[in-house]
Amino acid sequence: MIRIPATDGTLTAYQPSSKARSTTPDNTPFTSRSVLAPAHVVGDPLAANEPFGPPLGPPPPQSLDWDATLAFRRHLWAHGFTVAEALDTAHRGAGLDWPTAAELIRRSGAEARAVGGKLAVGVWTDQLDPFSPHSLDDAVKAYEEQLEVVEEAGATAIIQASTALAQAARTPEEYAGVYDRLLGQTTRPAILHWLLPEWVPGHTGYWGHAGHEESTQAFIDLVTTHQDRIDGVKVAPLGPEHERVLRRRLPDGVRFYTGDYDTYTDLIAGDEHGHSDALSPVFDLIAPVAAEAFRSLDAGDAADFRTRLDSTLDLARHVFEGPGRSTLFFKTGLVFLAWLGGHADHFRMVWAEQGARSVPHLAQAYRLADELGLFPDPDLAAYRIRQYLDVSGVAQ
């Protein structure tokens, strides 16, 4: 038995599972949907990965455990997912600076070539000082520097909205000119990634319009103009109905990638008007079960797809719970469960975020994952959760 703590201080005896997952991973890409899994990174336990840096100073460079970080990408490829690299799930913009992100992209590109895996990578402007003004040319050059690294890695570019661009560009024509230039340099159809001002206030006025509908129409016009250069788009946050409306407005052949972690089964399954594809960190969390669901969908068994993917909702909702942008600390649950699952030999994170979630939250995440049969070695997971709870003051 494991004594699982609740937030009210009570303890519940839990009998862990003893049945390991028996499904053999299949690295064949899914055929019914395009599914991208943003992957987490693991901190170097011997590095000075301090949270946020000294007072009034920039955060110190963060060091990664490269073996554990790359091994998890091989885990995702082994189940058929496209790895989405160097996004916020990998602490991009929250501890991972551009030089380290560039090294991550290069290493992931080499790993992808070695195993035949698919890779998509975030292209941004985070090498620019966020507290200094920048010109339109500064933003373009920053994008182009990153795009060159992504192209050399053989990856699909995920072109992310930029606060530096939002500060410099004023008119729809200026935005269109920047994206025209970037899309003209990609050798593969790109994904456009637009976070709305509800999550990033610095994106207010993106696409050159103050109003949401005007901005959305300018975005759709851009996509339509370049639809042969665009694989798909991700726009967040959107409620399910707004997502369905927007994806119907896209030109034929352009995918809408959902990042939803609450109703993703319905959005991906779709309706008579179409379906969403997926670009969501939830697949970092539930890869083995989700892969089985997509194999069922590929085989035409939509009911089994729904049953399998619906079984993951409680865990996903728990790990991503919290206010704001998918809660800033969802990554803590991802790295914790990966450690319990044997994908790393320690639980250390960039910016010391292993302490960003409470002991009851992580203990409950373990229980939900174990009930789901997510762990390849449930005995190892049980041993490690007992270790964690013991050193956290919950005697076992």
C-alpha positions as CSV (number, residue, x, y, z in Angstrom):
1,M,0.0,0.0,0.0
2,I,1.0,3.6,-0.7
3,R,-0.2,6.4,1.6
4,I,-1.5,9.1,-0.8
5,P,-1.9,12.6,0.7
6,A,-4.8,14.9,-0.1
7,T,-4.7,18.7,0.1
8,D,-6.7,18.7,3.3
9,G,-4.0,16.6,5.0
10,T,-5.8,13.3,5.0
11,L,-4.0,10.1,3.8
12,T,-5.6,7.4,1.7
13,A,-4.2,3.9,1.3
14,Y,-3.7,3.0,-2.4
15,Q,-2.9,-0.4,-3.8
16,P,-0.6,0.2,-6.8
17,S,-1.1,-1.7,-10.0
18,S,1.2,-4.7,-10.7
19,K,0.4,-5.1,-14.4
20,A,2.8,-3.5,-16.9
21,R,1.7,-2.3,-20.3
22,S,2.2,-5.1,-22.8
23,T,1.7,-3.2,-26.0
24,T,4.7,-3.2,-28.3
25,P,5.5,0.4,-29.5
26,D,4.9,1.0,-33.2
27,N,6.9,3.9,-34.7
28,T,4.8,4.0,-37.9
29,P,3.3,7.6,-38.2
30,F,-0.4,7.9,-37.7
31,T,-2.5,8.2,-40.9
32,S,-5.8,9.5,-39.8
33,R,-4.5,12.6,-37.9
34,S,-1.3,14.6,-37.7
35,V,-0.2,14.5,-34.1
36,L,2.6,16.5,-32.7
37,A,3.8,16.0,-29.1
38,P,5.7,18.9,-27.6
39,A,8.4,17.2,-25.4
40,H,9.7,18.3,-22.0
41,V,13.4,18.6,-21.1
42,V,15.2,17.3,-18.0
43,G,17.6,19.5,-15.9
44,D,21.1,18.5,-15.2
45,P,21.2,17.5,-11.5
46,L,24.8,18.6,-11.1
47,A,24.3,22.1,-12.6
48,A,23.4,25.3,-10.8
49,N,19.9,25.5,-12.3
50,E,18.6,28.1,-9.8
51,P,15.1,29.5,-10.2
52,F,14.8,32.9,-12.0
53,G,18.4,34.1,-11.3
54,P,19.7,36.7,-8.9
55,P,17.6,39.8,-7.9
56,L,17.4,42.4,-10.7
57,G,19.6,40.3,-12.9
58,P,19.1,37.9,-15.9
59,P,18.5,34.3,-15.1
60,P,21.7,32.2,-15.3
61,P,22.0,29.8,-18.2
62,Q,20.3,26.5,-17.6
63,S,21.9,23.1,-18.2
64,L,20.1,20.0,-19.5
65,D,20.6,16.3,-18.8
66,W,21.0,15.5,-22.5
67,D,20.8,11.8,-22.1
68,A,17.4,11.9,-20.4
69,T,16.1,14.7,-22.6
70,L,16.9,12.9,-25.8
71,A,15.8,9.5,-24.6
72,F,12.3,10.9,-24.0
73,R,12.2,12.0,-27.6
74,R,13.1,8.5,-28.7
75,H,10.2,7.3,-26.6
76,L,7.7,9.6,-28.4
77,W,9.1,8.6,-31.8
78,A,8.8,4.9,-30.9
79,H,5.1,5.4,-30.5
80,G,4.6,7.2,-33.9
81,F,4.4,10.8,-32.7
82,T,6.0,13.8,-34.4
83,V,8.1,15.5,-31.7
84,A,7.5,19.2,-31.4
85,E,10.7,20.7,-30.2
86,A,11.8,23.8,-28.4
87,L,8.3,25.1,-27.4
88,D,7.2,26.2,-24.0
89,T,6.9,22.5,-22.9
90,A,10.7,22.5,-23.2
91,H,10.9,25.7,-21.0
92,R,11.4,27.9,-24.1
93,G,11.1,31.4,-22.8
94,A,11.1,30.1,-19.2
95,G,14.6,29.1,-18.5
96,L,15.8,27.8,-21.8
97,D,17.8,30.5,-23.6
98,W,18.3,30.6,-27.4
99,P,21.9,29.1,-27.4
100,T,20.6,26.1,-25.4
101,A,17.5,25.8,-27.5
102,A,19.6,25.9,-30.6
103,E,21.7,23.0,-29.2
104,L,18.6,21.1,-28.3
105,I,17.3,21.6,-31.9
106,R,20.6,20.3,-33.4
107,R,20.7,17.3,-31.1
108,S,17.1,16.4,-31.7
109,G,17.6,16.8,-35.4
110,A,20.4,14.3,-35.3
111,E,18.4,11.9,-33.2
112,A,15.4,12.2,-35.6
113,R,17.6,11.3,-38.5
114,A,19.1,8.3,-36.7
115,V,15.7,6.8,-35.8
116,G,13.7,8.0,-38.8
117,G,11.5,10.3,-36.6
118,K,9.6,13.4,-37.6
119,L,10.5,16.7,-36.0
120,A,8.8,20.1,-35.9
121,V,10.5,23.0,-34.2
122,G,9.5,26.4,-32.8
123,V,10.9,29.5,-34.6
124,W,10.8,32.6,-32.4
125,T,12.6,35.8,-31.5
126,D,13.7,35.1,-28.0
127,Q,17.3,35.9,-28.5
128,L,16.2,39.6,-28.4
129,D,16.1,41.4,-25.0
130,P,12.4,41.5,-24.1
131,F,12.9,44.7,-22.1
132,S,14.5,46.7,-25.0
133,P,12.8,48.2,-28.1
134,H,13.6,46.5,-31.4
135,S,13.0,47.4,-35.0
136,L,11.1,45.4,-37.6
137,D,14.4,44.4,-39.1
138,D,15.7,43.2,-35.7
139,A,12.6,40.9,-35.4
140,V,13.0,39.5,-38.9
141,K,16.7,38.8,-38.5
142,A,16.0,37.0,-35.2
143,Y,13.4,34.8,-36.9
144,E,15.7,34.1,-39.8
145,E,18.6,33.1,-37.5
146,Q,16.4,30.6,-35.8
147,L,14.8,29.4,-39.1
148,E,18.3,28.6,-40.4
149,V,19.0,26.3,-37.5
150,V,15.6,24.6,-37.9
151,E,16.1,24.1,-41.6
152,E,19.6,22.6,-41.0
153,A,18.0,20.2,-38.5
154,G,15.6,18.9,-41.2
155,A,12.6,20.0,-39.3
156,T,9.2,21.6,-40.0
157,A,9.1,25.2,-38.8
158,I,6.5,26.2,-36.2
159,I,6.6,30.0,-36.6
160,Q,5.5,31.5,-33.3
161,A,3.9,34.9,-32.8
162,S,6.5,37.3,-31.3
163,T,6.1,40.2,-28.9
164,A,9.1,41.8,-30.5
165,L,7.3,41.7,-33.9
166,A,4.1,43.0,-32.2
167,Q,6.1,46.0,-30.8
168,A,7.7,46.8,-34.1
169,A,4.9,46.1,-36.7
170,R,2.0,48.5,-37.0
171,T,0.1,47.7,-40.1
172,P,-1.3,44.5,-41.7
173,E,1.0,45.0,-44.6
174,E,4.1,45.0,-42.3
175,Y,3.0,41.7,-40.7
176,A,2.2,40.2,-44.1
177,G,5.7,41.3,-45.4
178,V,7.4,39.5,-42.5
179,Y,5.5,36.3,-42.9
180,D,5.9,36.4,-46.7
181,R,9.7,36.6,-46.2
182,L,9.8,33.8,-43.6
183,L,7.5,31.4,-45.6
184,G,9.6,32.0,-48.6
185,Q,12.6,30.5,-46.8
186,T,11.0,27.3,-45.6
187,T,11.6,24.1,-47.5
188,R,8.7,22.4,-45.9
189,P,5.1,23.6,-45.3
190,A,5.2,25.5,-41.9
191,I,2.9,25.7,-39.0
192,L,1.7,29.1,-37.8
193,H,1.4,29.4,-34.0
194,W,-0.6,32.4,-32.7
195,L,-1.2,32.9,-28.9
196,L,-3.9,35.4,-28.3
197,P,-3.6,38.4,-25.9
198,E,-5.6,36.5,-23.3
199,W,-2.4,34.4,-22.7
200,V,0.3,36.9,-24.0
201,P,-0.8,40.5,-23.5
202,G,2.1,41.6,-25.7
203,H,0.3,40.1,-28.7
204,T,-2.4,42.8,-28.5
205,G,-2.9,44.2,-32.0
206,Y,-1.2,41.3,-33.7
207,W,-1.7,41.2,-37.5
208,G,-2.2,45.0,-37.4
209,H,-5.7,45.2,-36.0
210,A,-7.0,46.0,-32.5
211,G,-10.2,43.9,-32.8
212,H,-10.2,40.2,-32.5
213,E,-12.4,39.6,-35.6
214,E,-10.3,41.9,-37.8
215,S,-7.1,40.2,-36.6
216,T,-8.6,36.8,-37.3
217,Q,-9.6,37.8,-40.8
218,A,-6.2,39.2,-41.5
219,F,-4.7,35.9,-40.3
220,I,-7.0,33.8,-42.5
221,D,-6.2,36.0,-45.4
222,L,-2.5,35.4,-44.9
223,V,-3.0,31.7,-44.6
224,T,-5.1,31.7,-47.7
225,T,-2.5,33.6,-49.7
226,H,0.2,31.1,-48.6
227,Q,-1.8,27.9,-48.2
228,D,0.7,25.9,-50.3
229,R,3.4,26.9,-47.8
230,I,1.4,26.2,-44.7
231,D,0.8,22.8,-43.2
232,G,-1.5,24.1,-40.5
233,V,-2.2,26.6,-37.7
234,K,-2.5,26.6,-34.0
235,V,-4.4,29.4,-32.3
236,A,-4.9,29.5,-28.5
237,P,-6.7,29.9,-26.2
238,L,-10.0,29.0,-28.0
239,G,-13.0,27.3,-26.5
240,P,-14.2,24.2,-28.3
241,E,-16.9,26.0,-30.3
242,H,-14.7,28.8,-31.3
243,E,-12.1,26.3,-32.5
244,R,-14.7,24.5,-34.6
245,V,-15.8,27.8,-36.2
246,L,-12.2,28.9,-36.9
247,R,-11.1,25.6,-38.4
248,R,-14.1,25.7,-40.8
249,R,-12.8,29.1,-42.0
250,L,-9.4,27.8,-43.1
251,P,-8.7,27.0,-46.7
252,D,-8.9,23.4,-47.8
253,G,-5.8,21.4,-47.0
254,V,-4.7,23.6,-44.0
255,R,-4.9,21.8,-40.7
256,F,-6.1,23.2,-37.4
257,Y,-3.9,21.9,-34.6
258,T,-5.7,21.8,-31.3
259,G,-3.8,22.4,-28.1
260,D,-6.8,21.5,-25.9
261,Y,-6.2,19.4,-22.8
262,D,-9.9,19.2,-21.6
263,T,-12.1,18.2,-24.6
264,Y,-9.5,16.9,-27.0
265,T,-11.3,13.7,-27.8
266,D,-14.3,15.5,-29.3
267,L,-12.2,18.0,-31.2
268,I,-9.8,15.4,-32.7
269,A,-12.7,12.9,-33.5
270,G,-14.4,15.7,-35.3
271,D,-17.9,16.2,-36.7
272,E,-19.6,16.4,-40.1
273,H,-17.7,19.7,-40.8
274,G,-14.3,18.3,-40.1
275,H,-11.8,17.6,-37.3
276,S,-8.8,19.0,-35.5
277,D,-5.3,17.6,-35.7
278,A,-3.2,18.0,-32.5
279,L,-0.2,19.9,-31.3
280,S,-0.5,19.5,-27.5
281,P,1.8,18.7,-24.6
282,V,-0.9,16.3,-23.3
283,F,0.7,13.7,-25.6
284,D,4.0,14.0,-23.7
285,L,2.0,12.8,-20.8
286,I,-0.2,10.0,-22.3
287,A,1.9,8.8,-25.3
288,P,1.4,5.0,-25.0
289,V,-2.4,5.2,-24.4
290,A,-2.9,7.9,-27.0
291,A,-0.9,6.0,-29.6
292,E,-3.2,3.0,-29.1
293,A,-6.2,5.3,-29.6
294,F,-4.8,6.7,-32.8
295,R,-4.1,3.3,-34.2
296,S,-7.7,2.4,-33.6
297,L,-8.8,5.6,-35.4
298,D,-6.4,4.7,-38.3
299,A,-8.2,1.3,-38.5
300,G,-11.6,2.9,-38.7
301,D,-12.7,2.1,-35.1
302,A,-13.8,5.6,-33.9
303,A,-15.6,4.1,-30.9
304,D,-12.4,2.5,-29.5
305,F,-10.5,5.7,-30.3
306,R,-13.0,7.6,-28.1
307,T,-12.9,5.1,-25.3
308,R,-9.1,5.0,-25.1
309,L,-8.6,8.7,-25.4
310,D,-11.4,9.5,-23.0
311,S,-9.7,7.4,-20.4
312,T,-6.9,9.9,-20.3
313,L,-9.0,13.0,-19.6
314,D,-8.9,12.8,-15.8
315,L,-5.1,12.6,-15.7
316,A,-4.7,15.4,-18.3
317,R,-7.2,17.7,-16.5
318,H,-5.3,17.2,-13.2
319,V,-1.8,17.8,-14.6
320,F,-2.9,20.9,-16.5
321,E,-5.2,22.3,-13.7
322,G,-4.7,25.9,-12.7
323,P,-5.4,29.4,-13.8
324,G,-4.0,31.2,-16.9
325,R,-2.0,29.8,-19.7
326,S,-2.5,26.0,-19.3
327,T,-1.1,26.7,-15.8
328,L,2.6,27.7,-16.0
329,F,3.7,24.6,-14.1
330,F,2.1,21.7,-16.0
331,K,5.7,20.7,-17.0
332,T,6.3,19.7,-13.4
333,G,3.8,16.9,-13.7
334,L,5.2,15.8,-17.1
335,V,8.8,15.5,-15.8
336,F,7.6,13.8,-12.5
337,L,5.6,11.1,-14.2
338,A,8.4,10.5,-16.8
339,W,10.8,10.0,-13.9
340,L,8.3,7.5,-12.2
341,G,8.0,5.8,-15.6
342,G,11.7,5.2,-15.8
343,H,12.5,7.7,-18.6
344,A,15.1,9.5,-16.3
345,D,17.0,8.5,-13.2
346,H,16.2,11.7,-11.3
347,F,13.5,14.4,-10.9
348,R,15.3,17.7,-11.6
349,M,14.1,20.5,-13.8
350,V,15.1,23.8,-15.4
351,W,14.6,26.7,-13.1
352,A,14.2,24.2,-10.2
353,E,10.5,23.7,-11.1
354,Q,10.4,20.3,-9.5
355,G,9.2,22.3,-6.5
356,A,6.5,24.1,-8.4
357,R,3.7,21.6,-7.6
358,S,2.5,20.4,-4.2
359,V,3.2,16.9,-2.9
360,P,-0.6,16.1,-2.9
361,H,-0.8,17.2,-6.6
362,L,2.0,15.0,-7.7
363,A,0.8,12.1,-5.6
364,Q,-2.6,12.3,-7.2
365,A,-1.0,12.5,-10.6
366,Y,0.8,9.2,-9.8
367,R,-2.4,7.5,-8.8
368,L,-4.3,8.6,-11.9
369,A,-1.4,7.5,-14.2
370,D,-1.1,4.1,-12.4
371,E,-4.9,3.5,-12.7
372,L,-4.6,4.3,-16.4
373,G,-1.8,1.7,-16.7
374,L,0.5,4.3,-18.0
375,F,3.8,3.0,-16.4
376,P,5.8,0.4,-18.3
377,D,7.2,-0.8,-15.0
378,P,4.6,-0.2,-12.2
379,D,6.8,-1.7,-9.6
380,L,9.5,0.9,-10.3
381,A,6.9,3.6,-10.3
382,A,5.6,2.5,-6.9
383,Y,9.1,2.3,-5.5
384,R,9.9,5.8,-6.7
385,I,6.7,7.4,-5.5
386,R,7.4,5.9,-2.1
387,Q,10.9,7.4,-2.2
388,Y,9.4,10.8,-3.1
389,L,6.7,10.8,-0.5
390,D,9.2,9.7,2.2
391,V,11.6,12.5,1.6
392,S,8.6,14.9,1.3
393,G,7.5,14.1,4.9
394,V,4.8,11.5,4.1
395,A,6.1,8.4,5.8
396,Q,5.3,5.2,4.0
